[in-house]
Amino acid sequence: MMARRLGKQLDGYRLTVAEIFYRLPDHPSLLQTFIWQDYDLIPKYPVLHGFLTFWRENLDGELHSVRVASRELVAPDDIRVVDAHYTLQ
């Protein structure tokens, strides 16, 4: 699992957080929030768009707006080759 996430980050994926505002049918005057987080490619955000499509097709809450923030966690210069490996006993 950890290796898969690191591989995604090296392929250009960024940690993406979306704050989704929506309305429930029984309380249309209230805005609800939902926080979504996953690794995604910017600027097209295909994983987030897939989730929002699932939301529209399967959930009752009507989407109002979405705020998105993303952060690159690992850059290529953050990884170094180690020349030696020592074992202490």
C-alpha positions in Angstrom: 0.0 0.0 0.0 2.7 2.5 1.0 4.8 1.6 -2.1 1.8 2.1 -4.3 1.2 5.6 -2.9 4.9 6.5 -3.3 4.8 5.3 -6.9 1.8 7.5 -7.6 3.5 10.5 -6.0 6.6 9.9 -8.2 4.3 9.7 -11.3 3.0 13.2 -10.6 0.0 12.6 -8.4 -0.6 15.0 -5.5 -2.4 14.7 -2.3 -5.8 16.4 -3.0 -8.4 17.5 -0.5 -11.8 18.6 -1.7 -14.4 20.3 0.6 -17.7 19.4 -1.0 -20.8 21.6 -0.2 -24.1 20.0 -0.8 -27.8 20.2 0.1 -30.0 17.4 1.3 -33.5 17.1 -0.2 -35.3 17.2 3.1 -33.4 20.4 4.3 -32.7 22.4 1.1 -31.9 25.6 3.0 -29.0 24.1 4.9 -25.5 23.5 3.3 -23.7 20.4 4.5 -20.0 19.7 4.0 -18.1 16.6 3.2 -14.3 16.3 3.1 -12.8 14.0 0.4 -9.1 13.1 0.2 -7.1 11.1 -2.4 -4.1 11.2 -4.7 -5.0 12.9 -8.0 -3.4 14.5 -11.1 -3.6 18.3 -11.4 -5.0 20.3 -13.2 -7.7 17.9 -14.6 -8.4 16.0 -11.3 -9.7 12.7 -12.9 -10.1 10.9 -9.6 -12.1 13.7 -8.1 -14.2 14.0 -11.2 -14.9 10.3 -11.0 -16.0 10.7 -7.3 -18.2 13.6 -8.1 -19.8 11.7 -11.0 -20.5 8.8 -8.5 -22.0 11.3 -6.1 -24.4 12.8 -8.7 -25.5 9.4 -9.9 -25.9 7.6 -6.5 -26.4 10.0 -3.7 -29.3 12.3 -2.9 -27.4 15.4 -1.8 -27.4 18.0 -4.6 -23.9 19.5 -5.1 -23.6 23.2 -4.4 -19.8 23.8 -4.8 -16.4 22.2 -4.3 -13.2 23.7 -3.0 -10.0 21.9 -3.9 -6.5 22.1 -2.5 -3.5 19.9 -3.5 0.0 19.5 -2.3 3.0 17.7 -3.8 4.4 15.6 -1.0 7.4 14.0 -2.7 9.5 15.8 -5.3 12.2 14.1 -7.3 14.9 16.0 -5.4 13.6 14.5 -2.1 14.8 11.0 -2.9 18.5 10.2 -2.6 20.5 7.1 -3.4 22.2 5.7 -0.3 25.8 4.6 -0.7 26.1 2.5 2.4 23.9 0.3 4.6 24.9 -0.4 8.2 23.5 -2.9 10.7 23.9 -2.4 14.4 23.6 -5.3 16.8 
